[in-house]
Each structure stands twice: as structure tokens, then as C-alpha cells.
């Protein structure tokens, strides 16, 4: 979350806030004492949103060039303005083939999220 915030704040402002995190995939555990590398990359901007891919790798500090993937996810941030509403963000320029592929992937994930039915209010309260 901190790496994603730094990425979003660098693109917009220090008023960036996370509004969604999902698609979390855990591929292997992080052991106590592991060297951990966190990478956050802006992959898509909407009119008022920033989609950030987060990748975590970890491994023995004795082999820092052999870090293995542990976790991936995507977070969506907005730049909360003075009125508490999401402010417009500058569009991300798509320059490489990979930029276009990641942008399309983020757009597809957003469309899938919109298709999901909302979670019933009572379901959240039942867990308390």
C-alpha cells in the first residue's frame, strides 16, 4: 500500500487515497529475514483514477539477485481534493507495447468489477 501510495502521490499529489485493492495473488510466503522488494507501477489512468500494479518479490539476503515473486495485486487511487471529491488526474501517456497491454488489462479488470453484483449490506454486519 505504501509503495502504491508513493506512485499515486508522485503522479497526482500527496492527497492520493486508495479506493480499491483487489486481484491479490499470493504465490509463495515471505520468510522472516527475507529481503523484500516492492514495485508499484502506474498502468492506467481514468478521468479521476489511477490504477497501480503492485508486485512483491522476496528471498534470502544472501542471494539478492534471486528474489522470487510472492504477491501481485492492483490498487486504484484517486486524488482527493479539498472538497473531499476525486480530482481529475493527468492521463498516462502510453508509449510502449507493454504500456498499451497493461492499460487494456486494467480497463478489462474495471469492466469485470462493474459486472459483479454489490455485496449485501447485511453480509458485512453479520461478521461483527
C-alpha positions as a Python dict, from the first residue, in 0.01 Angstrom:
ca = {
    (1, 'X'): (0, 0, 0),
    (2, 'X'): (283, 242, 82),
    (3, 'X'): (459, 179, -249),
    (4, 'X'): (131, 225, -439),
    (5, 'X'): (63, 547, -246),
    (6, 'X'): (411, 679, -335),
    (7, 'X'): (342, 602, -701),
    (8, 'X'): (-2, 769, -696),
    (9, 'X'): (119, 1071, -499),
    (10, 'X'): (408, 1114, -741),
    (11, 'X'): (163, 1122, -1031),
    (12, 'X'): (-102, 1342, -867),
    (13, 'X'): (-45, 1480, -517),
    (14, 'X'): (3, 1383, -154),
    (15, 'X'): (-377, 1379, -126),
    (16, 'X'): (-395, 1048, -312),
    (17, 'X'): (-605, 784, -136),
    (18, 'X'): (-672, 419, -214),
    (19, 'X'): (-1032, 341, -307),
    (20, 'X'): (-989, -21, -417),
    (21, 'X'): (-739, -304, -386),
    (22, 'X'): (-803, -640, -541),
    (23, 'X'): (-689, -925, -757),
    (24, 'X'): (-445, -1023, -484),
    (25, 'X'): (-249, -1334, -575),
    (26, 'X'): (-17, -1495, -323),
    (27, 'X'): (234, -1725, -492),
    (28, 'X'): (472, -1803, -205),
    (29, 'X'): (525, -1694, 156),
    (30, 'X'): (774, -1434, 274),
    (31, 'X'): (1001, -1578, 542),
    (32, 'X'): (1129, -1388, 845),
    (33, 'X'): (1459, -1232, 750),
    (34, 'X'): (1386, -1228, 375),
    (35, 'X'): (1493, -937, 164),
    (36, 'X'): (1170, -788, 23),
    (37, 'X'): (1138, -583, -297),
    (38, 'X'): (814, -397, -370),
    (39, 'X'): (745, -247, -712),
    (40, 'X'): (448, -22, -786),
    (41, 'X'): (375, 88, -1142),
    (42, 'X'): (106, 318, -1275),
    (43, 'X'): (-61, 121, -1556),
    (44, 'X'): (-381, 312, -1632),
    (45, 'X'): (-544, 646, -1564),
    (46, 'X'): (-910, 724, -1589),
    (47, 'X'): (-1054, 1074, -1577),
    (48, 'X'): (-1023, 1070, -1194),
    (49, 'X'): (-844, 746, -1110),
    (50, 'X'): (-500, 588, -1113),
    (51, 'X'): (-465, 209, -1144),
    (52, 'X'): (-142, 81, -995),
    (53, 'X'): (1, -269, -1029),
    (54, 'X'): (197, -389, -727),
    (55, 'X'): (448, -672, -738),
    (56, 'X'): (636, -813, -439),
    (57, 'X'): (944, -1034, -461),
    (58, 'X'): (1139, -1182, -172),
    (59, 'X'): (1425, -1416, -92),
    (60, 'X'): (1740, -1470, 102),
    (61, 'X'): (1956, -1162, 159),
    (62, 'X'): (2249, -1389, 72),
    (63, 'X'): (2113, -1415, -284),
    (64, 'X'): (1965, -1070, -362),
    (65, 'X'): (1966, -1139, -736),
    (66, 'X'): (1746, -1447, -685),
    (67, 'X'): (1431, -1289, -541),
    (68, 'X'): (1112, -1482, -620),
    (69, 'X'): (761, -1342, -679),
    (70, 'X'): (541, -1363, -370),
    (71, 'X'): (243, -1134, -427),
    (72, 'X'): (75, -932, -702),
    (73, 'X'): (-231, -708, -691),
    (74, 'X'): (-381, -389, -827),
    (75, 'X'): (-494, -82, -636),
    (76, 'X'): (-696, 214, -756),
    (77, 'X'): (-623, 558, -616),
    (78, 'X'): (-790, 896, -653),
    (79, 'X'): (-659, 1241, -573),
    (80, 'X'): (-894, 1364, -300),
    (81, 'X'): (-945, 1734, -345),
    (82, 'X'): (-1025, 1999, -86),
    (83, 'X'): (-1398, 1922, -109),
    (84, 'X'): (-1331, 1553, -50),
    (85, 'X'): (-1411, 1458, -409),
    (86, 'X'): (-1186, 1291, -661),
    (87, 'X'): (-999, 1546, -870),
    (88, 'X'): (-911, 1497, -1238),
    (89, 'X'): (-573, 1331, -1300),
    (90, 'X'): (-332, 1376, -1587),
    (91, 'X'): (-360, 1097, -1843),
    (92, 'X'): (-82, 838, -1851),
    (93, 'X'): (99, 852, -2186),
    (94, 'X'): (109, 505, -2341),
    (95, 'X'): (437, 475, -2527),
    (96, 'X'): (536, 110, -2546),
    (97, 'X'): (351, -206, -2645),
    (98, 'X'): (367, -312, -2279),
    (99, 'X'): (208, 20, -2173),
    (100, 'X'): (-84, -47, -2407),
    (101, 'X'): (-118, -409, -2290),
    (102, 'X'): (-122, -310, -1920),
    (103, 'X'): (-367, -27, -1985),
    (104, 'X'): (-603, -269, -2164),
    (105, 'X'): (-569, -519, -1879),
    (106, 'X'): (-661, -256, -1618),
    (107, 'X'): (-958, -146, -1831),
    (108, 'X'): (-1076, -508, -1861),
    (109, 'X'): (-1048, -563, -1484),
    (110, 'X'): (-1250, -247, -1420),
    (111, 'X'): (-1524, -371, -1655),
    (112, 'X'): (-1534, -705, -1473),
    (113, 'X'): (-1565, -529, -1135),
    (114, 'X'): (-1863, -330, -1263),
    (115, 'X'): (-2038, -656, -1363),
    (116, 'X'): (-2016, -800, -1011),
    (117, 'X'): (-2332, -751, -804),
    (118, 'X'): (-2292, -528, -497),
    (119, 'X'): (-2230, -701, -166),
    (120, 'X'): (-2546, -700, 51),
    (121, 'X'): (-2522, -460, 348),
    (122, 'X'): (-2628, -728, 597),
    (123, 'X'): (-2343, -956, 493),
    (124, 'X'): (-2083, -712, 627),
    (125, 'X'): (-2269, -662, 955),
    (126, 'X'): (-2306, -1039, 1009),
    (127, 'X'): (-1931, -1079, 1056),
    (128, 'X'): (-1914, -840, 1351),
}
